[in-house]
């Protein structure tokens, strides 16, 4: 779904509205899977990078459902979206709230690769920030 009016980084209002609906399902009945599919599709159509862990069992609790952003060469890059998806009426767990509150305080993001020989330097950097 897309039309000739949609810009590469912006959906036109009719397309945005169509993607926002979950195939005619009333909002109160939209499942988290349907919501995830819609968010993923919007991100894809806008040319964003998108990440979702399919199975978080065994992971530390509370981390967000979705990470998405524009690629580094995109004019709208610079914002990292970390989103928790919930069905209507559901609320985040305590751990999810803790993560969301902490993420809201972020003023800088560091990225990189860490090899085993870098561990000591990483620990030093973490203690200085």
N, C-alpha and C positions, 0 to 999 in steps of 0.2 A: 504494500500500500504506500503510495506516494503519488504526488501529482506534479504538474508542471509549475505550480506556484511555489512549491517548497524550495527553499534555499538549502545549500549543502549543510549549513549549521543551524537551520531553523525550520521547523515544521510550520506550515500554514495553519491557521486556526481550525479549519475543518479536519485536516489530517491529525492534528494534535488531539482534538476532541474524540475522533474515531479511535485513536490508539488508547486514549484514557479509559474508554469503556471496555469492559471485559466481555465482549461478545454478547451484549444484551443482558448479562447477568445483573440482577439488582445489587447495588453496592453492598448491602448487608450480607449478601451471599457469596461475594467474591472470595475465593480461597487465596491463601498465601502463594500457592503455585501459580494461579492466574495473575496475581499482582506482579510476581516475579517475572513472568513471561512478558507482561506489558512493559515493565520498566526496562527489561533487557531489549525488547524490540525498539523502544524509543531511543535508548542509548545507541543501538546499532544503526538506526536510521540517521542519527545525528553524527555518526562517525566517531563515537566515543569508545575508549577502551573499557571493557566491562569484566568484572570478576565476581563470581559467586561460588562458594564452597558447596559442592553437591551433598556431601555427607559430613556433618560436623561432629559426629559421634567420636569420642576419643580426644576431641580438641578441648582446650580450656574454655570454660563457659563465658558467654557474654559478648563475644565478638560479633560485629555487625554482619548482616546478610550480604550486602552488596558494596563493592568499591567500583567507582567509575570516574573517568576523567577523559578529557580530550588528549590526543597524542601531543608530544612535545612540539611538533611543527604546526599545530593548529592555532589559529588566531585567538581562540577562546581558552587555550590551555592555562593552567595555573590554579585551578580549583580541583581539589580531590573530594569527591562526594563519597561519604561513608554512611550507608543507610541501613536501618533496621526496618524490615517489612513486617507489618502486622495486619491481621484481618480486622474488620470493623468490630469494635468493642473489646479487642484484646489489648493488654498492656504489657510493656516490657518487664522482664524479670529484674530483680535487684542488680544482678551482674551486668545485664544489658544497660540499665540506667547508669551504673557506675562508668561503664565504657563510654556511653554517649556523653555524659557530663565531662569526663576527662578529655575526650576528643574535641569537645567544644572549647577547650582552653588552649588548643594547639596554636602556636604562633610560628612554628618552623617545622619543616619536614626534612629529614635526612634520608637519602637513599644510597644504595651501593651494594657491593658484593662482599661477603666475608668468607675467607678461606680459613682453615684451621690455624695457619701461621699468623693470621690477623687478630686472633682472639684477645691477646694481651692489649694490643692497641685499641681494640673496640672497648674493652673494659675501661681503659683510661679515658677514652672519649666520652663514654656514658657517664663517668663520674664527674666530668668537667661541665657537661651541659646543664 
